[in-house]
């Protein structure tokens, strides 16, 4: 490698792109990252913006692969090659230990900004600490550089920078442009039309790990809005309930909003909700408002006569059902049958917009990619991270998936350049 075009071109500076750069630079391979944003790692910073960086999840590859809906076998292999333990060890090299939180979620002790700082410093140090080839630094970042399409030759890639057209030449290119959620970070999904124009099949980008719409009655909608205003935090409208859809269930935080539901308890079954929405335009979701009680316990507690108690007082005394959970019960059970508190149903009518979602489904169809995430129609071009058509719920699965995909693709590039 003696020419600038011999550098590996990485397009996109999110977690997948930066990790690919890290692995290639560690192998002594020059890398140029081009990104439309002026600074790298915007999506990574967003991932750790609320409540710490949930970087992965405990479990075996077989267990965790079940969270990568429709791609279980693929991710079983990916998670075997680069496991949660391997990712935790990598974070340690970036200066941060990890710890296990609720439900097996794994968090970093340092925040995302500190880790990103170590990460970029590591890339810069590697550039000067390793032998450079013909004066080419091992790591270069070029911001304000927006991908605009494939060139007229296989090794030419087109960009716009400062209002001017820019051509970059590379034998190997790695696309890590992200999905379509949180466009303020740079991942606006504009690449989809460019790939389609090049004859590459792309599944439409859609909201994943997002809130869903439910047509609440006006009284409940007003109650939710009132609680939200009083508390100024979602804690006032947050419930711990169990939801069911498509044979899957999820117990966790469900936040009631005036337009529907949010929270991890919804995101975990979002894939199944969306499947049903695609089929019929609406989706019946089962709701258990008292997941900590067995049905037998509820039946036994309800043997005590209601007497002169109002239904709300009776529900509070017998079952501990009060406040917003009781209001939701009355919304879903107009007849007020407390025996059905574990088997109620609500109707979801849609998903929140893509720009509000945590992540996106859709992307470059897996049939377009080989086992190493290289485009079959464009040898030397790899597609990693959220650009590929896979999805997973929150809880560390998304970042782990991005890193594991990046690991496999980088392994292939290192292998190709070693011959």
N, C-alpha and C positions, 0 to 999 in steps of 0.2 A: 504493500500500500504506500504509494508515494505521491498520489494526487488527491486533491480535495474531493473529487467525485468518487474516490474509493471509500470515503466515509459512509457509514450507514446513516441514512436519513430517517429520523423519527418525526412524524408529523402529529403533534399533540403532546402537551406537557402535563398531562394528568398523572394519576398514580401508575397506570399501566405503562405509559410512555417513559416516565422517569425511572421506573424499575428496570425496564428494558435497557435504558441507557446505562444504568448502574452496572448491570451484568456484563454488557458489552465492553464498557470501559475497564472493568475489572479484568477482562480477558485481553486487554491491550488493543481493543478495536476502536478507532476514532468514530465519534458520533456527532452528528449535528441535529439538534432538536429545533424544529420550526413550530411556532405557535402564534395564533392570531392575537393572543393577549401579550402584554408587555412583560409580565412576570410569570414564572412557572408555578404549577402546583395549586391553582385556584380551586379545583374540585377536591383535592386532598384536604385543603384547609377547611372547606365547607363540611367535609365528612366529620371533622372533629370540632365543629363550631358549637354544638349543643351537648353538654354533658359528657365530654371526654371522647377520645377516639376509640370506637369499638372496632378493633382491627381484624378480628377473626372470631372463631367460635370453637369451643372444645368439641372433641368427638373424633371418631375414626373416619377415614375417607368413605367407607361404606355408609356410615350414618349421615355424614354431612352431605353426601352426594344426592340424597333424597330431597334436598332443598333446591336443587337446580332443575326445576320442573321441565320435563321433556328431554333433558340432557344428562340424565343420571349416570349412565355408563361413561360418557365422556368425562364428566367431572370426577368420577371415582378414580380414573386414571390420573387426571390432572392433580388431584389432591394427594395422591400417593407420591407423585413426583416432587411436588412442593407443598408440603403439609402445613397445617396450622402451627405445629411445633417449629418447623423450618422458618415460617414467617416471624414467629415470636423471637427466634434467634437472630433474624435479620434486624428486627427493631432494636435488639440489644446492641448490635454493631452501630446503630444510629443513635446510641446514647440512652435508650429507654428500655427499662424492664417492663414486663407486662404482668397483669393480674387477672384472675377470673372473677367476674361479677355474677349477677343474677342470671339464672338460666343457662349458664355455660358461656355467656358472652365474655370475650377476652378484650381487655382494654390496655392501652399504653399508659405508663405512669407520667410520661411527658405529654404535653399537648401537641397538636398537629403543627403549630408554627415552629416549635423548638425542633421537632423531628425533621421538618422540611429544611430548616436551617442546616442541621447536621448533614442531611442528605446532599444538599447542593454543595456544601463545603467539601464533602467527601469526593464528589465528582470533580470539583476544581483541583483538589489535592492530587487526585489520581492523574489528572492531566499533566501536572508538573513533576509528579513523583515517579512516573513511568517513562520509559524511553518513548520519545515522540518520533513519528515517522515523517521524514522530509519536512520538518518544521510544522506539521499539522498537530494542533493540540488534540488531546483525546476527547475532550468534551467542549462543545460550543452550543450556546443557546442563542437563537435568533427570534426575538419577539416582534410583534406587529406584523407577522408574516402569515397571511391567510391563504390556505390552499384553495385553488380555483379550478383544478382539473388535471387530468393526465395529459402529457405532452404528445407530440407526434411520433416520438420514439419511446420504446419501453422503459428507458432509463431517464426520461425527462419528466419532471413534475412542475406544474405551474402554480405560481403564487402571486398575490398582490401585496405590495409593501410600499407604504407612503404614496399610494395612488399610482404606482408604477407596476408594470408586469415584470415578474422575476422568474427565471428558469433555474431550477436546481437539478443537478445530475447525480444519480446514484444507482449503483448496481442493485443494492438492496434498500428497500424502503419499508418502514413499519408505520402503519396507520393506527393512531391511538387518539382519534378525535372525539371520543365519547358519544353519548346518546343525545337526547334532546331536552333533558331536564336541566333546570337552573341555567338558562342561556347566559346569564350574567357572568358565569365562570368561563365562558368561551365555547362550551359544547352546545351549539345552537341547532345541530342537526342539518345544517346547510349542505353537508357533504353528500347526503342521500341522493339528491338529484344529479350530482356530479358522477357518482358511482353508477347510477342507473343509465346515464347518458353514455357511459363506457361499456354498457351491456352487462353490468353486474347486478344480479338479482338482490333487491333489498326489501325486506319486510317493513311495512310502515312503522315508524316510531310511535309508541303509545305509552300512556302513563302506567307506571308500575310503582309499587310502594307509595300509594297515594290515597287520599281521602276518597270516599264514595258518597254519592248523593242519595238522600232519603227524603221523601216528602212528609215531613213532620206536620202535625196539626199546628195551627197558629198558637194555641196556648203553650204547647211544649217548646215551640221555636222561641217564643218570648221568654220562657223560663230559662232556656239555655243561654240566650243572649244576656239576660239579667245576671245570671251567675257569672258569666264571662266578664261582664263589666265590673261586678263587685270584686272578683278575685284578681282580675287582670292577668291571670295565668290559667293554663288549661287544667290545673289541678282541681279547680272548682267544677269542671264538667267532665272529669275523668272517672271512669268506672273500671273495675276489674271483673270482666264477665267473659263467658265462653261463647264463641261464635262458630257456626258450622256451615260448610258449603261444599258441595261436590265430593262428599265422603271425607273431607279434611276438617279438622277443628283447630281452634286456636284459643288459648286462654292467656289474657294479658291486658294491657292498658288499651281501653277504647275511649276515645274522646268524642263527646257529643258536640257538634257544632250546629248552628242554625240551618246549615244546608245538608248535614248528614253525619258521617262518622270519619274519624281520623284515628291514628295510633297503631302501634305495633300489632295489636290484636286483630286489626283489620288487614294490615299489610301481609301478614302471614298466610291469609287465604285469598289475597287479591287476585292471584292467578286463576283460581277457580271461579271467583266472582266474574272476572272478565270473560271467561269462557262461556258462562251462562248468559251474560249480557249479549255476547255475540250471537248466540242462538235465538234468543227470544226478546231481547231488548230490555228485559228486567230480570231481577234475580232474587229469589227467596232465600234469605239467610236465617238459619236457626239461631236463637239466642237463649242462653242459660244465664239468668240474672243472679243466681246463687251457686256458683261453681264449687264453693267450699262445702256445700251440704249435699248429701245423698238424697234421692227421692224419698227413701224410707224415713229419713229424719224429718223431712218436710211434712210427709203424710202424718207422722206421729205428732208433730207439733200442732198440726191443724185439727187434731181431734178435740182440742180444748175449744169449747163453744165461743163464738164471737160475742154473744150476749149483746149488751147495749153499746159496745165499742163501734165506732165508725170503721169502715174497711181500712182506712189508712192507719188508724191506731192499732187495729187487730194485726195488720201486716207488720207493723213496727214491733209490737210486743211478741208476736209468735215467731216471726222469721227474721227480725232485724232489718226489714226492708222499709227504708224511709228516704226522704229527700228526693234527689234526682233519680236514683234507682226505682223508687216507687212511681215517680212520674212516668218513667219509661215503661214500667209494667202496665200502667193504666193506658198508655198510648198503644201498647201491643196487645192488651187484653181488655177491650172495652167492657166486657161482661164481668171483669174483676174476679176471675177464677184463680185463686192463689195456688191451687194444686198444679197449675200449668206454668208456674214461674220458671221452671227449668226447660220448658219446651214451647217457647214463643217464636214468632216469626216476624221479620221486618222485610220490606221490599226495597232493594237497591235499584235505582233507575239509571245510574251512570257513574263514571269516574271523574275526578277532578282534572282540570287541564294539565297537559304535559309539562308546561313551564312551572307548575306548582309541585310536581311529583318529585320524590327523592331520586328515582331512577327511571329508566325507560326500558320497555320491552321492544322487540323488533331489532332491525339492523341487518347487516350483511348475512344472507341466508347461509346456514352451515353447509349446504350442498355446494356452495361456491368455494369452500375452504377445504384444504387437505388436513390431515391429522395434526400438522404443525401450525395451523392457522395461516397458511400461505394461500393466496388466491390461485386457483387452478388455471384461470385464464390469463394470469399475469405472474409468471414465475419470478420470484425475488421480491414480491410485494406481500407483506403480512398485514393482517387485520387483528388487533388485539383489544382487550378491555370491552367496554360497553358497546363498541361499534358492531360486534358480532351479535347474532340473534340468540341470546340466552338471557335468563333472568333469575333472580333469587330474592328472598325477602331480606329485610334489614336484620341485624343481629351479628354482623361481621362477615356474612356470606358474600356480600357484594365485593368488598375489598379483597377478600381471600380469592375469589374467583378471578378478579383482575390480575392479581399478582401471579396466580398459578398459570393462567393463560400466557402472561408475559414471560414467565420462566420457560415454558415449553418453546415458545417462538424464539426466544433468545438462544436457547440451547441449539436449535436448528441453525440459526445464523452463525453461531460460533463454530459449529461443525462444518458448515459450508465454507467458511473463510479459513479453516485450518487445512484445507486440502489444496 
